Amino acid sequence: MRSMLAYSFRICFVLAALVAALPASAQDLAPVSDTYAITGATIVPAPGQKIENGTVLVQNGLITGVGKNISIPADAIIIKADSMFVYAGFIDGYSHVGVNPDNSEKKEKVKYPGNPPPGRAGITPQADVRDFINPTDASIAALRAQGFTVSQIVPHGNMLPGQAAVVLLKGEKADQVTISGNTALYSELSGTPGVYPSTIMGVMAKWRELYRQAAQTKNYQALYASNPTGLERPETDRTLEAFYPVIDRRQSVLFKSEKVLEIQHALTLKTDLGLQVILGDLKEGWPIINKIKNSGAKVLLSLDLPAEMKKEDNAEKKSDERKALDKRKADAIASSTSQAAQFAKAGIVFGFSANTVKPADVRPNLMRMIASGLSEETALAALTTTPAQMLGLSNRLGTVENGKIANLIISDAPYFNKKSKIKYVLVEGTLFSVEDRPKADTGKKADVKGSWSYQTETPQGKGDGKLVIKNENGNYSGTITNSFSGKETEVKDLVVSGNNMSFNYTIDVGGNSLKVDVAVTISGDTLEGSMTAGQYGTFPLNGTRDPK
């Protein structure tokens, strides 16, 4: 019978160290699994619900157990979450996170500006945002660090940039991270300078024209399909075909709707054409809140808020005109900050959009909304259950339940406590540690040569080891070892750029090769950063240079 001590030894050291083959005492055991058991936690399955001292079991990227007295498989990696809180991963209803902005045609001059090619006019409704996403983009990691695990992303552009998709905030390729494609037709009611339509009136007219042309073409194609005899074969037009799901009410139109005029224009098209509409990244909706409610449009409020006004000395010496200006500004900031509470009071259900917010401002802005009257329960719903329902993915996302995708947040205190911190985020069962990340490149190449003692921390505890870097005429090489196994592994692809250093190495885990990527920032005789071990997640790493 296998020793439980040896088994725990294997789990701890492979994930805590992530730097060497298994210790000799555990060489006969099976490879580490992707099963996690989060134990001793306060679980919030959904807004308004709570399970004290519970366990969440994750297997193969899915939640397979939630509650008390959960049977934990022998191969589970235990995350001891005593005094911690577990929530469903947050859902960003609309943003460009990870999307390459250069997905439109070059803005060269056209011969007939009044009738430009569709792409030049910003009309590419058939474009798929998944063709432009980079899942490894730093913006994805930054948003994930704030607890977001899923985002509905949209392409960049003007009038009709293309199709939205719902993606997981992890992975390396678009197809690996996609949950659902073509989730909405995205539109920004802005023209393209130098060609038609360039004005809002032109954009609105062109929108109606395209929609009606699409409806006529669709009807003719249906007629031809039923009996083509004597009828001309209809031409294929992918620009118009992109409207068909919208015409059939199988797809909503997601409008960028920050300002009051943008909201009103979107609602006008909704009324004129009978569209199903989502108002995205809404920032100034309070002046027409009743109109929005009566429209029945879905709403994604912006997580971006205007900066708070700073208190000024000698404010009493300001002119009456300046005082009046400051009051109007303060009133606008207060209205923006309390907008979520106003919408909730009016009975408007909403999700949140991270499109224009800086990731570091997400939590502070949520706290400002709560201080202005938004309840914590409604805020949590807007981050989880409501966007899941809007996206038609409630059976997969939004709650901590059996069978759902294992998108989870683990915080060291209730999330809406001012001093709480997110410690871990799981995205489809992949564990990410949320710690300080490498700092910006200073431009000055750091001295990385020498022996370094490092430590890393995982849910299972701390590990340590040695990193030795050599520099021969600007050619860097190195090795990394682990105190548990004593084995030395060569590092590869070692790059020093300014004060940043990155490299990777391969370890053996139960007979299988596992690539580990390391990225650190050097500051004098200290280093800090992270190491990522494939499906096992990302963990913090820090160290100091050994004395010579």
Secondary structure, DSSP 4 states (H G I P E B T S, - for coil): ---HHHHHHHHHHHHHH-SSPPPGGGTTSPPP-S-EEEEEEEEE-STT--EEEEEEEEETTEEEEEESSPPPPTTPEEEE-TT-EEEEPEEEEEE-TTB-S--S------S-TTS--TTTTTB-TT-BGGGSB-TT-HHHHHHHTTTEEEEEE----SSB-EEEEEEES--SSHHHHEEEEEEEEEE-----TTSSS-SHHHHHHHHHHHHHHHHHHHHHHHHHHH--TTSPPPPP-HHHHTTHHHHTTSSEEEEE--SHHHHHHHHHHHHHHT--EEEEEE-S-GGGHHHHHHHT-EEEEES--PPPPPP-TTGGGS-HHHHHHHHHHHHHHHHHHTHHHHHHHTT--EEEE-SSS-GGGHHHHHHHHHHTT--HHHHHHHHTHHHHHHTT-TTTSSS--TTSB--EEEESS-TTSTT--EEEEEETTEEEE----PPPP-SSPP---EEEEEEEEETTEEEEEEEEEEEETTEEEEEEEETTT--EEE-EEEEEETTEEEEEEEEEETTEEEEEEEEEEEETTEEEEEEE-GGG-EEEEEEEEPP-
